[in-house]
């Protein structure tokens, strides 16, 4: 009885110590954190300003 308990305890310890075999592949690198929000808002604001200026110039002419 004791011998069977010792054998089963050692078997599970050895089995857990072996690991899963091959390690998992490395994770791919994260994408670059390039924000596109700020440049788009700046371009839209500049376009709006340009449109207002051109509209004022056309109405004066």
ROKOL-734371 format. One record per atom (N, C-alpha, C): atom name; residue in one letter; x, y, z. Coordinates in pm, 1 decimal, m for minus. Layout:
- CA / A / X / Y / Z
...
// end
This chain:
- N / X / 82.7 / m118.1 / 0.0
- CA / X / 0.0 / 0.0 / 0.0
- C / X / 87.5 / 124.9 / 0.0
- N / X / 185.3 / 130.2 / 92.5
- CA / X / 273.5 / 246.0 / 98.6
- C / X / 360.9 / 255.1 / m26.1
- N / X / 403.9 / 139.6 / m73.8
- CA / X / 489.3 / 136.9 / m192.5
- C / X / 414.3 / 191.2 / m313.7
- N / X / 287.5 / 155.6 / m328.3
- CA / X / 207.8 / 204.5 / m440.0
- C / X / 188.1 / 356.2 / m429.8
- N / X / 165.8 / 407.5 / m312.0
- CA / X / 149.3 / 551.6 / m291.9
- C / X / 277.6 / 626.6 / m326.4
- N / X / 390.3 / 574.7 / m285.2
- CA / X / 518.2 / 638.8 / m314.1
- C / X / 545.0 / 637.2 / m464.5
- N / X / 518.6 / 522.8 / m528.9
- CA / X / 542.8 / 512.8 / m673.1
- C / X / 452.6 / 610.5 / m748.1
- N / X / 326.3 / 619.6 / m713.3
- CA / X / 235.9 / 712.3 / m782.9
- C / X / 275.1 / 858.1 / m756.8
- N / X / 318.3 / 888.7 / m635.8
- CA / X / 360.2 / 1025.3 / m605.0
- C / X / 483.9 / 1063.9 / m685.9
- N / X / 580.5 / 975.6 / m693.1
- CA / X / 702.0 / 1004.3 / m768.8
- C / X / 674.1 / 1010.8 / m919.1
- N / X / 585.4 / 929.3 / m967.3
- CA / X / 552.5 / 929.2 / m1110.5
- C / X / 488.6 / 1061.8 / m1151.1
- N / X / 397.2 / 1112.7 / m1071.1
- CA / X / 333.1 / 1238.8 / m1107.1
- C / X / 432.0 / 1354.5 / m1094.9
- N / X / 522.5 / 1348.9 / m999.0
- CA / X / 622.8 / 1454.9 / m985.2
- C / X / 716.2 / 1455.6 / m1105.3
- N / X / 758.8 / 1340.3 / m1149.0
- CA / X / 847.1 / 1331.4 / m1265.3
- C / X / 773.4 / 1376.7 / m1390.8
- N / X / 648.5 / 1337.2 / m1403.6
- CA / X / 571.3 / 1374.9 / m1521.9
- C / X / 549.8 / 1526.2 / m1527.5
- N / X / 529.4 / 1590.1 / m1414.1
- CA / X / 509.9 / 1735.2 / m1412.3
- C / X / 640.8 / 1807.8 / m1438.7
- N / X / 753.3 / 1748.8 / m1401.9
- CA / X / 882.3 / 1813.7 / m1418.4
- C / X / 928.8 / 1812.3 / m1563.3
- N / X / 872.3 / 1726.1 / m1647.0
- CA / X / 917.6 / 1715.0 / m1784.7
- C / X / 867.9 / 1829.6 / m1871.1
- N / X / 763.5 / 1895.9 / m1836.7
- CA / X / 712.8 / 2006.2 / m1916.9
- C / X / 626.9 / 1957.7 / m2032.1
- N / X / 599.1 / 2047.8 / m2123.5
- CA / X / 510.4 / 2014.8 / m2235.2
- C / X / 585.2 / 1983.5 / m2362.5
- N / X / 716.0 / 1978.2 / m2358.1
- CA / X / 791.4 / 1948.5 / m2479.6
- C / X / 851.5 / 2076.0 / m2535.4
- N / X / 806.6 / 2115.5 / m2652.7
- CA / X / 860.4 / 2234.5 / m2716.6
- C / X / 798.3 / 2359.9 / m2655.4
- N / X / 879.5 / 2465.0 / m2638.7
- CA / X / 821.3 / 2589.8 / m2587.4
- C / X / 734.2 / 2654.9 / m2694.8
- N / X / 639.7 / 2736.1 / m2656.1
- CA / X / 553.8 / 2800.2 / m2755.6
- C / X / 634.1 / 2899.0 / m2839.9
- N / X / 590.9 / 2924.2 / m2961.9
- CA / X / 665.2 / 3019.2 / m3046.1
- C / X / 657.5 / 3159.4 / m2986.5
- N / X / 756.8 / 3241.0 / m3015.5
- CA / X / 754.5 / 3376.3 / m2958.3
- C / X / 639.7 / 3458.7 / m3015.9
- N / X / 592.3 / 3552.9 / m2936.1
- CA / X / 483.2 / 3638.4 / m2979.1
- C / X / 533.5 / 3734.3 / m3087.2
- N / X / 448.4 / 3767.7 / m3185.0
- CA / X / 491.9 / 3864.3 / m3285.6
- C / X / 503.8 / 4002.3 / m3222.4
- N / X / 587.1 / 4087.3 / m3280.3
- CA / X / 602.5 / 4220.3 / m3220.3
- C / X / 473.9 / 4300.5 / m3234.6
- N / X / 447.8 / 4388.7 / m3140.2
- CA / X / 325.4 / 4468.1 / m3149.2
- C / X / 334.1 / 4567.7 / m3264.8
- N / X / 220.5 / 4607.4 / m3319.3
- CA / X / 224.8 / 4704.9 / m3427.6
- C / X / 274.4 / 4839.1 / m3375.6
- N / X / 332.3 / 4918.9 / m3464.0
- CA / X / 382.3 / 5048.8 / m3416.6
- C / X / 267.3 / 5137.7 / m3372.3
- N / X / 290.9 / 5214.6 / m3269.7
- CA / X / 186.6 / 5300.7 / m3216.0
- C / X / 186.7 / 5436.9 / m3283.5
- N / X / 152.1 / 5439.0 / m3410.5
- CA / X / 150.4 / 5564.8 / m3483.4
- C / X / 9.8 / 5622.4 / m3482.2
- N / X / m11.7 / 5732.4 / m3410.6
- CA / X / m145.9 / 5790.4 / m3406.5
- C / X / m176.6 / 5862.7 / m3537.6
- N / X / m295.8 / 5841.7 / m3590.5
- CA / X / m335.2 / 5912.7 / m3711.5
- C / X / m441.4 / 6016.4 / m3681.2
- N / X / m487.7 / 6023.6 / m3557.5
- CA / X / m594.4 / 6115.3 / m3523.1
- C / X / m549.6 / 6260.6 / m3530.4
- N / X / m437.2 / 6293.3 / m3470.4
- CA / X / m392.5 / 6432.4 / m3463.0
- C / X / m363.2 / 6490.2 / m3600.6
- N / X / m285.8 / 6423.5 / m3688.0
- CA / X / m260.8 / 6482.2 / m3820.6
- C / X / m389.4 / 6500.7 / m3901.6
- N / X / m483.5 / 6409.5 / m3890.0
- CA / X / m608.0 / 6421.7 / m3965.0
- C / X / m686.5 / 6542.5 / m3917.6
- N / X / m692.0 / 6562.8 / m3788.4
- CA / X / m764.0 / 6679.0 / m3735.9
- C / X / m697.7 / 6810.0 / m3777.5
- N / X / m566.0 / 6812.3 / m3778.8
- CA / X / m494.4 / 6932.7 / m3821.5
- C / X / m521.9 / 6961.7 / m3968.3
- N / X / m516.9 / 6859.7 / m4052.5
- CA / X / m542.9 / 6878.7 / m4195.4
- C / X / m687.3 / 6924.1 / m4216.7
- N / X / m781.2 / 6867.1 / m4145.1
- CA / X / m920.7 / 6910.7 / m4158.9
- C / X / m939.1 / 7055.7 / m4114.2
- N / X / m874.0 / 7094.5 / m4006.5
- CA / X / m883.9 / 7232.3 / m3959.0
- C / X / m822.4 / 7328.2 / m4060.4
- N / X / m706.8 / 7293.6 / m4115.3
- CA / X / m643.9 / 7378.8 / m4216.7
- C / X / m730.7 / 7388.1 / m4341.9
- N / X / m791.8 / 7278.1 / m4380.8
- CA / X / m881.7 / 7280.2 / m4496.5
- C / X / m1003.2 / 7367.5 / m4471.9
- N / X / m1056.4 / 7362.5 / m4351.4
- CA / X / m1171.2 / 7446.6 / m4316.6
- C / X / m1132.6 / 7594.5 / m4319.7
- N / X / m1017.2 / 7627.1 / m4264.4
- CA / X / m969.7 / 7765.4 / m4266.2
- C / X / m947.2 / 7812.2 / m4410.3
- N / X / m884.5 / 7728.6 / m4489.7
- CA / X / m860.0 / 7763.1 / m4630.5
- C / X / m992.5 / 7784.2 / m4704.3
- N / X / m1089.1 / 7699.2 / m4679.2
- CA / X / m1219.7 / 7713.3 / m4744.0
- C / X / m1290.0 / 7842.0 / m4704.0
- N / X / m1283.6 / 7879.9 / m4577.6
- CA / X / m1345.5 / 8004.9 / m4531.8
- C / X / m1276.8 / 8124.5 / m4596.4
- N / X / m1144.0 / 8124.1 / m4601.5
- CA / X / m1069.9 / 8234.6 / m4662.9
- C / X / m1104.6 / 8247.0 / m4810.7
- N / X / m1108.0 / 8134.9 / m4882.2
- CA / X / m1140.6 / 8138.8 / m5025.2
- C / X / m1284.5 / 8186.2 / m5047.6
- N / X / m1376.5 / 8143.2 / m4961.7
- CA / X / m1515.3 / 8187.0 / m4974.3
- C / X / m1526.2 / 8338.8 / m4954.2
- N / X / m1455.1 / 8392.6 / m4856.8
- CA / X / m1455.7 / 8536.4 / m4831.8
- C / X / m1397.0 / 8611.9 / m4951.5
- N / X / m1286.4 / 8559.6 / m5007.2
- CA / X / m1223.6 / 8622.9 / m5122.4
- C / X / m1314.3 / 8622.8 / m5245.2
- N / X / m1386.8 / 8513.3 / m5267.8
- CA / X / m1476.3 / 8505.1 / m5383.8
- C / X / m1595.0 / 8600.6 / m5364.7
- N / X / m1647.8 / 8614.0 / m5245.6
- CA / X / m1759.9 / 8705.5 / m5220.7
- C / X / m1716.5 / 8850.3 / m5238.2
- N / X / m1593.7 / 8885.1 / m5205.2
- CA / X / m1544.6 / 9022.9 / m5220.8
- C / X / m1523.3 / 9056.7 / m5367.6
- N / X / m1488.1 / 8959.4 / m5446.2
- CA / X / m1455.5 / 8988.7 / m5587.6
- C / X / m1577.8 / 9006.8 / m5675.0
// end
